[in-house]
Amino acid sequence: MIENIVRRAKKLAIKRAIAEETRGIRTSDLLESIRQEYKENEDLPNTPTRTTGRRSRARRASASSTSAR
């Protein structure tokens, strides 16, 4: 998510630099990028991350090997 926000802020800064001939990422670029990112992701379902899935599989595997002894 952070990567997407930074990417959006860069795009906004580039567009502004072309239009106004000013350089650099401004706070307003970051804030607008955050708004856009959250708006885009608000409809997505809340799903667990990949690392959560790996941990639970590892726990199940270690629990089953412990109970087999």
Secondary structure, DSSP 8 states (H G I E B T S, - for coil): -HHHHHHHHHHHHHHHHHHH---S--HHHHHHHHHHHHHHHTTS-----HHHHHHHHHHHHHHHHHHH-
